[in-house]
Amino acid sequence: MKKIKILHLFPRLLSLYGEYGNISFIKLQLEKAGYKTEIDSYEDGELQLNNYDLIYIGSGTEKALLNAAGRLMPYKDEIVLSVKSGAFWLCTGNAQAIFGQKIETDGKETDGLGIFDYITKANTSKRFSGDVLTDSDNIFGTFLLGYVNTANVYTGIKEAPLCRFTLGKELGNDKKSNSDGFISNSFYATQLTGPLLVKNPAAARFFIEKLTGTPFELHEDSNAVLAYSSALRELTKRVHSV
């Protein structure tokens, strides 16, 4: 079996809601399946993007996000090439702001990497937060659940959404529609925060299969599957009560 190589961008700076759990969970599942897994971390200094099977970036405070964007800017060309060439990226929480054209925070504008056409506006005195549940018409073929907590409003996203909210419809990308995140080639972005893959076994399975190229299944009695089933029942009740 091949070694799986993962690059985790800013595991200290952008892990506000325990995003490191996503990489820990993938590593655990891969190793249970017999794959050797190498995790590299990047915080500062020289950035190398070559030869990674997955590049992951999570969420942080507005200040931390702008800090991360500034650290990545010298490597804009390499990042653009990586994304455009179809490298596998997963972006959670507010980190998708980095990859758009502009980030406007409390009226102050900062350049994004400019890979995609959208702009991000954030008023830090007004946050959008709450539990969310998606429909099942998505690449995972099932419901995703989680939490959104952001000041960001995204406008101008032209790519197809990753999913659509049925609970928390007002928490979509532009805070008007229920579309969340986007997919572009092998770049996957969502506003969902925290250990997304721990909470959603179907998403973990999807991304692990993408990494390995082989079918993968979590045990039905695993803690992750049981926790997901319990949370799904409760959130579904809330959708039906609205």
N, C-alpha and C positions, 0 to 999 in steps of 0.2 A: 504493500500500500504506500502511496506517496505521502510525503510530509505536507501537512497543511500549514501555510504561513499566513499569519494575520498581523496587520499593523493597526494598533489602537492609537489614534491621534488624541493627545491631551487627556490621558486617563486621570490626571489630577485636576487639571484646570476645568475640564468639561465632563464632570461626573457628578453633577449636582444632586441627582435623584437616584444614585446607585447604578448608573449606566455600566460601570465595570462589570456588573452582574451578567450582562449580555455576553461578553467575551468569556467570562468564567464558565457560564453555562454551556456555550458552544464547545469550549475546550473539554469540559467534562464529558459531554455526550460523544464527541469525536473520539476521545481516548477510550471510552467504554466500547466503542465500535471497532477499536483496534488501530486507529489512525494516530500517528505521531503528530503533535501540534506544537508549533513554535509561535509565541506571541512576542512581538516587538512593540515597544512603546515609544512615542515621540512627544516631547514637551517643547524642546527648543534646539537650536543648532541646525546642522545639516540634515536635510530631509531627503530620503531615498524612497521612491515609490515602486521600484521595479521588483518583480518576482513575488508579489504578494497575492494570495488567493482572495483575501478580503481586506478592505480598508474601512475602519469603523470610526465614527465620531459621534459623541453624545452632546448633552445639553449643559448649559451653565448659566450663570448670571449674565445680565446684559453687558456688564463691564468685562467679564471673562470672555464672552463671545467676541467682543471687539478686539480684545487682546489676542485671541487665537487667530482672528482674521488678519491682524497685522503680522503675526509670525508666519502665516502661510503665504502672504502676498509675494515675497521674493521667489516663491516656487510656483507662481501662478501658471507659467507656461507648462511646467511638468504636470501640474494637477489637471489643467485643461486637456492635455494630451492623454493622461490616464483615463479621465472620464469619457472623453470622446472616442477613445479606442476600445471602450467596452469593459474596462476593469470593473470589478465587483466592489461597489461602495454601499455602505449602509449608514444612514444619517438619521438620528433621532432627536426629538425635542426641538429646541430652537436653532440647532446647528445648521439647518438648511438655509438660514439667512446668509451665511458666509458665501454661498455659491451663486447668489443672485447678483444683480447689477449694483444696487445701492442698499445700504443699511442706514436708515434715519432714526436716530434715538434721541427723543426729547428735542427734536428740531435740528440736531447736529448730524450732518451727513458724512458717511464713511463709505469708501468704495468696497464693494464685494469683489469676489473673484471674477464675476462677469461670465460665468459659464452658461447660466440660464438667464432668461429675460426679465424675471420678476424683480420687484423691489420690496423691501421690508421696511415697515414703519412701526416704531415702538414708542408708546407713551408709558413710561414706567410708573406713572401714577394710576394707570388703569390696567388691570390684569384680567385675563380671560382664563378661567379655570373650572374644572369639574370632571366627574367621571364620564367616560365615553364608551359607547358600544357601536360597532360598525355593522353594516349589513354583511351578508355572506357572498355577495357578488364581487369578488376580488380575486387576486392571484393565489390566495391561500385557500379559497374555496370554503371558508368558514368565517365565523364571527371573531373579530378581534376586540379585546377589551383593554382598558387602561385609563390613564389620566392625562389631562392636558393642563398645563399651567404656564402661561406665556403672556408677554406684553406685545408680541409680534402680530402684525397684520400683513399678510402677503397678497400683493396684487400683481396681476400679469402672468400668473403661472399658465403656460400653454400646454404643458405635458399632462397626460392622463393622471388622475388622482390614484394614489395607492389604495384608498378605500373611501367609504362615505359613512358618516356618523348617523345612526338612528337615535341614539341617546347622546345629547350634547350637540345637536345639529347646529347650534349657534357658535360652535367652537371650530368650525372649518377654517381653511387657510385664510379666507378674506373676512371671516367673522360675519358673513352674510349667507353663504351657502354651506352645505355639509361636506364638501370635498376636503379630504385630508391628504397632505403630502403630495408626492408625485412619483412617477416612474419614468426614467429616461434610459433606454438601453439597459445597462446593468447597474444603474444608479437608483437606489431606493431611498426615499425620504418620507418621514412621518413626523407629526408633531407629538406623538405619544412619548411620554417621558419614562425614565426609570428602566428597570429590567424587562423590557418589552418581550424578549424571547423566553424568559422564565414564565411570564404570565400567560403567554400564548404558544402552546406547544406546536400548533399547526404552522406558525410563522417560523419557529425554530427548525421544524422539519424541512420546510421549504428552503431555508437558507443553507442548512446542512447538506441537503441534496444538491443544491447548486454548487457547494464547495467540493463535494466528493464525486458528483456525477453518478451516484448510485442511490437506490431507494433507502429510506431511513424511517424508522418508526419508534416513537417513545412507547414504553410499556404503559398499558391502560391503567395499571394500578400505581403508576409513579406519582410522587407528590405533586409534580407540576401539572399532570393531567387531572388529578383529583381537585386541586385548588382551582384550576381553570373551570371545571364543570360546576363547582359550587358558586364561583363568582358570576359565571354566565347566567345561572338560574336567577340570582338576585338582580342583576342588571336587566335581564329580560322582563322581570316583573315591573321594573320602573318604566321601561319603554311602554308597556301595555297599560300602565296606570295614567300615562299622560293624556 
